[in-house]
Amino acid sequence: MGNLQEKLEEYYNENYLPMHMPGHKRNIELLGEKLPYKIDVTEIDGFDDLHHASGIIKNIEEKAKKIYESKRSFILVNGSTCGILAGMRATVNFKDKVLVARNCHKSVYNAIEINGLDPIYMLPKIGEDGIDRNIDCNEVEEKLKENKDIKLVILTSPTYEGVISNIKSIVEIAHRYNVPVLVDEAHGAHLRFMENLSDKEALKGGADIVIQSLHKTLPALTGTALLHIQGDFVKEENVARELAIFETSSPSYILMSSIEECLDIIENDGKELFRKYKENLNYFYNETKSLKKLKILGNEILEKENKKVENDIFYDYGKIVIKTDETNITGKELSNILRKDYKIELEMASIWYSIAMTSICDSKENFKKLIYALKDIDNKLKTEEKQQKIENKIDIFLPQKEISILDAIKNSNSKLENYKEVEGKISKEYIWVYPPGIPLITPGEVINKDIIKKIEGFEKAGIEVRTTFDKFPKIEVLNS
């Protein structure tokens, strides 16, 4: 049957007259070949249907299932977001109670909203640098004991900063209470192939639903992802039904072909590519041990692990977290310097750190350029007393909940006010910084002085604060 890319090329060369979507009609004489118009087709005869896969698309899903050793793997072209929405919807009923890590992506909160769910939150451990660490297994057990009616456990692992929770232990605890576990592993599609982290992957840890963004850490086009299921808690037909709701009915064959190509690369060349990747990462971390003012989180965690401190922390060393909390600049300023002076664009920047994302597609030369830039910047920086930074760090905490997310959103009795003047009022909207898209506050929660202080800190550091209605610095709050 061949792969999808080959079939698309063959079909184009057969010169069929396209009296169907898409509207560009593969007319490259008019449109040129800057974009892959010639292989952009729809569900025509012989090309299968994503939502009723039985041929060439089914083969891609079977390949993903084999590589990731799942019970069933669904390919996604709407990113991990549609997988999270569908996965949650497939496992809960309206108004169910769910156990949620507070540092989950906003798509989890969107699923809570549309399903009218009652969230019980878990706070991740926080390092003294203000960076989220792991979810405590003991807290999972305590919450499940206190709330016998919880129907689903939801957490993010790895985090945006690369911290991996002990999924195996969390799953074992949840399953003792007959509760399934959904893991947003959007940043962990590569973990299975990392020699020292493969057993920390959510599927190997026994999670019932795992959603992974291929495009984040593997060679695949933006928007490509996978949803895996295993075990007996989740029914395949329920997931398929919900994906038909949340995922487009006109999927991109170019994106699906990208998924297939990515899986082929992993299957055929993955072992060697990840061997070189490990060498490059080891080189980077060894070279950056000499930094005096900037600090690399991975090096700090390795040092603590060697001293048997924080040894329940697992860390994806492909995420390079560069800390500025002992310097006279912010993470945002570091990101700007790297962009302006060294032509290096980072993934994200927060107040006291920045993140560089790496993959098997990074050459050793790429790592050398980053090392040179960091060392050069490090030599020019001034050291600032760490305690000053600690006092100003951004903590995660739970605001007081007054009403449900859904009830707050549906409440029409509201008004816009400047965020500095809303202390004690109930938010009607989400407030977050992006990336990573984790809400500082959700609708129905009370905005207190700590939230206002957080927002001021982000604004002062030049980090964009976003709200549902996009009216910041004004926030929609409920009238009392």
N, C-alpha and C positions, 0 to 999 in steps of 0.2 A: 504493500500500500504506500510505502514511502512516508517521509515526514511531511508536516503541514507546509513548511516553507517550500519544499520541492513541488508539492502539489499545486500551490498557488502560482509558482513560476510556470509550471507546465500549462496550467489553465490559461494564463495570460498569453502564452505563446501559441495557443490553439485558436486565438482570434475570435472567440465568441462575441456576438453582439450583446452588450449588457443592457437589456431592457428591464432593469431592476435597480434598486438602491446599490451603492451610494450614488449621489447625484453627480459626482465628478466623472462617472462613466469610464474611469481608467484612461482618460484622454490625455496622455502625456505629451502629445503634440501641442495641445493648448496649454497645459499646466506645467510641463516640464517634469523633471525627475528628482527635484529636491526633496519631495515627500514620496513615500512608497505607494502612490496612487494605483500603480498597475497590479498590485497584489492585495488591494483592499476590497474585499468582497463581502457578501452577505450570505444567509443560509440557503445557498443554491444547491441544486442536486449534486450529491457526491461530497459535500463539505460538512455534513453532520450538523447537529444543533446542540449548543452548549447545555441547554436545559432538558434535553432528551438524548444525551450522547449515546451513540451505539457504534460509531465508526472511528474516524480519525481523531476526533476529540476525546472519545473514550480511551483511545490508546495513550493519549497524553496523561489522562488521569490515572490510568493503570501504571504508567511509568513512575508517576509521582508516588503512588501507593507503594510500589516496590522499593523505591529509593528510601522513602521515609518510614517504611514498614508500618503503615497504618491499616485500619480496617477498610477505610474509604477515604479517598482524597478528591476534593473538588477544586477545579481551577477557577480562579477569580480574576476578572478584568476590571473590577471597580475597587481594587485595593483591599487592604485588610478591613477597612471600615465596613464594607458590605458583609464580610464574613463575620464580624463581631455582631452586627445587627441581626443577621440570620441565625447565628449560633445561639445567641441569647434567646431569641424569640422561639427557637425550636425546643428549648429545654424548660421554659417557664410558662406559667399562665398569668393572666392579667392580675395585678395586685399582689403577686407572690413576693415573699421576702428573699433577698439575695445578700450574700456576704461579699463585699467589694473592697479591694485595695483602693485607698483614697487617691493614689497616684496613677489611676487608670486614665487612659486617653478619653477625650470628650465623646468619642463614638460610643463608649460604654454608657456614659450618662445619657446620650440620646436614646439608647435602647431602654434605659431605666424610665425615661420620660414617656416614650410611646407605648410602653407596656404597663405604665402606671405602677411600677415596682416599688417596693419598700426597701431601700438600701440600708444595710448595717455596715458601717465602715471600719476598715482596719488601717491603722497608720503604719507606714514603713518606718523602720529604724532610720534615724538621721545621724550622719557623721558630724563631727565638730565643724566641718567645713560647710555644713548646710546641704550636702548632697544626699539624696535618698539612698539608703542601703536596702536591705532585704525585708521581706515580710516575715515576722516571727511566727514560727510554727505553733508556739504555745498560745499566741493570741488567736490563731485560727481555731484551735480546740476550745478555748474559753468561749468564743463567740458562738460556736456550734452547740456547746453545752447550754448556754444561756438562751439560745433561740432555736428551739427544736423544729420550728417550721421553716427554716432556711431551705431553699430549693436549689441553690446554685452558688458555687464559690467562683469569683472572678478576680483574676490578678494579671498584672503585667510583668513579664520576665523574658528577656532582660529588660531593664529600664532603659530610658533614653541614654543614661550614662553608662550602661553596660553591666549593671549589677544584676546578678541572677539569684533568684530565691531557691530554696530547697524544695523543688516541686515534688520530688518523690515523697518526702515526709508529709508535705501538705496534702497530697492526694491520698496517702494512706490514712491520714486523720479524717479527711472528708468522707472517704468511702466507708469508714467505720460507722458514720452517721447516715449512710446511704445518700450522700449528696455528691453530684457530679462536679467536676472542676473544668472551667474554661480558662485557657491561658492565652492572652494576647502576646504572642511571640513574634510580633511584627518585626522586631529587630534581631531575631534569632534563627532565621532560616538556614544559616550557615553553621550553627553550633554542632550539628550532627557530624560534621566533617572536620572539626577541630580536635586534634588528638587529645588535648587535655580537658576538653569541655563536652565531648560527645555524650557522656552519660548525664550531663546536666540539662540536656534538651527536654522539653516538656513532654513529648511523646514517649521518650524512654522513661520519663518519670511517672508515666501512667495517666496523664491528663486525658480527659474524655473528649474535649474539643480543643484543638490548637490551630490558631490562625497565624500565618507567616507571610510577611511581605517579601517576595523574592527580590523585588527591585531595590530594597534597602541595602542588602548586604551581599547579593549575588548578581551575576551578569544577566539582568533581565530588564526590559523596558518599564518605565514608570507606570504604576497602576496594576502591575501583575502580582498575584498573591496565591496562596493555597489555604484551604480549610481542610484539616484532617479530623477524622473521628476514630475512636476505638472503644472497645468495651461494650457493655450492654445497657448503659444508662441513656444513650442517645440513639434515636432511630434515624436511619439514613433517609427515609422518605420525608421525615419532618424537616430535616436540614434542606433537602432538595426543594421542598415546597417553599420554604422561607427564602431561599436563594432566588427562586423565580420571582419573588416579590421585591427583594432589595437589590438584585443585580440586573443590569440592563438586559432587555430582551433582544437587543441588537449588538451582541458582543463583537469586539474588534478581533478579526482573524490575525491581524498583525501582532496584537498583544498575545494571543493564544500561541502563535508561532514562536514568539519570544520566550514563552514559558517552556515550550518544547525544546528550544535551542539551549536554554539554560540547563534544563535537566540532562540533556545530552552531554553538555560540557562537564557537568558534575560526574555523570556516570562514566564517561570515557577518560577524562583528564583530571578529575577532581583530586585524586590522591597526590599527584605530583604538584598540582597548583597549590594545594593546601600545605604541602611540605615546604615549598618556597615561601609561602605566606608566613608560615611559622618562623622561618629563618629571618625574614624581613622584620617581623615584629620583635623578635629577640634582639636583633641589631638595633632597632629603634630604642627599646627600653634600656639596653646596656649603654648606649651613647648618651641618653638623657639623664642618667644617674648623676652626671656632673653638674646639672643645672643648680644654681645657688638660690635663686629667688622664685622663679616659676617652678611648680611641682607637677609631676605627672601622677595622677591618681593610681594608675596601675602599679607603678613602682612602690608607692606607699602601701598599697594592699599586699603586695608581694612581701615587703619587709615585715609587715605585721603578721602575715601568715607564717613566715619563718620563725617569728617569736611566739607563735601560738596565740596571737591576739586576733580577734575578729575572724576566727577560723571557720565560722559558719557562712562567711561571705565567699561567693563565687563571682568571678569577674571575667567579662569578655574583653580580652586585651586588644581586640580589634577596634574597640572604642577608645580613642585616645582623649582622655579628659585632662585638659591643661588648666591647672589651678593658679589663680592670681591672688589668692587671699593673703599672701605674705608680701605683696608688692604694692606699689603706688598706682597701679592701674586696675581697671575692672576687666572682666572677661570680654565685655563688649569692646572696650578699647583695644585689647589684644587682638581681637578679631579684625578690627578696623586697620590696625597696623600691619597685620599679615596680608590683608587684601591690598592695601595701598602701596606698601613698600616692598613686598615680596611676591605679589600676585598669587597668594595662596588663599583660597576661599574655604572657610570652615563650615561645618554643618550647622552649628548654632552657637550662640553666646548668651550667657546669663550674667549675673552680677559678679560672681567670684570665680567663674570658670568658663572655658570654651571647650567645644567638642570637635575633634577631627575624626571623621569616619573613614575607615580603611576597608579594603577587600582584597580578594585574590587578584583583582585587576590592577592593583597598585604595584608598580615596579620598585626595585630597590632605589632607583634614582629619585622617585617620588619621596620616599622616606628620607633620603639624604637631604633633599631640598627643605623638608620640614625641620629636620634636625638642625641644619645650618641656620635657618631663620630663628628658631627658638633659642639657640645658643647666642646668636647675635643680639636678639632682643634682651635676653637675660643679662647680658653684660652691661646693658644700658639702663636697666631698671634700678630703682631704689627699693630697699627693704622697708616694709612698714610693719609695725608691731601687730602680731597676729591677733592678740586679744581685742584690738580695736575692731577687727573684721568680724570676730566671733560675736561680739555684742550686736552687730548690725546684720547678721546672717538671716536668711529667709527660712523660717521653719514651716513645716506642714502641721496643721492642727485642724480640729473639727469645729467649724462654726456651729452655733446653736440652730437646730432645725425647728421651724415653726409650723410649716405646712409642706405637703409633698411637692416635688418638682412640677408634676403635672398640674396640680391645683394652682400653684403660683403662676405658671405660664398662662393658664386659662382665665386668671383673674384680670378683669378689664379695668379695675379701679386702681390706676397707677399713675405715676408722673416721673419726669426726668429731673434729676438733681445732680449737681456737681458731687463727685465722689467724696470730697472732703467734708461734705455736709450731710452724709447719710448714716452716720453712726446710730445704731439701734434700730435701723429700718430693715424691712424684709426685701431682699432682692427679687426682682422678677426675671432676671436674666443671668446667664453665665458670665463670669469674668475669668479671663485666662491670659497667659502669654504664649505665643506660638513662634517657633516650637518651644516645648513639646506638646502643647495642647491639653495640659492638665488643669482642670478648673481650680481657681483659688476659692471660688464660692459658686454654689449652684442656686437656681431659683428655689425660693422657699426658706433660705437660710438668712440669718441675721448678720448684717454687716457691722462688725465691731471695730474698735480702734486698731486692733492688730491687723485686720484685713486692710484698713486704710493705710497703715504704716507700710505694709507689704507693697501696696500699689505705688505709694510714694517712692519707695526704694527702687522699684523697677523703672518708674518714670525718670527719676534722677539719673539712673545709669544709662538712659537712652534706649531702654528695652520696651518694645511696643506692647502695650496692654490692649487686649481686645475684649469686646463685649458682644453679646448676641445681637443687639440692635445697632451696633457700630456707631455709637454716639459719644464715645469716650472723649473728654473726661466726665461726661454726664452718664449717669447710671439710672436705669428704670427701676424704681422701687414702688412697693405697694403702699397705698394710702392707709394710714392707721384708722 
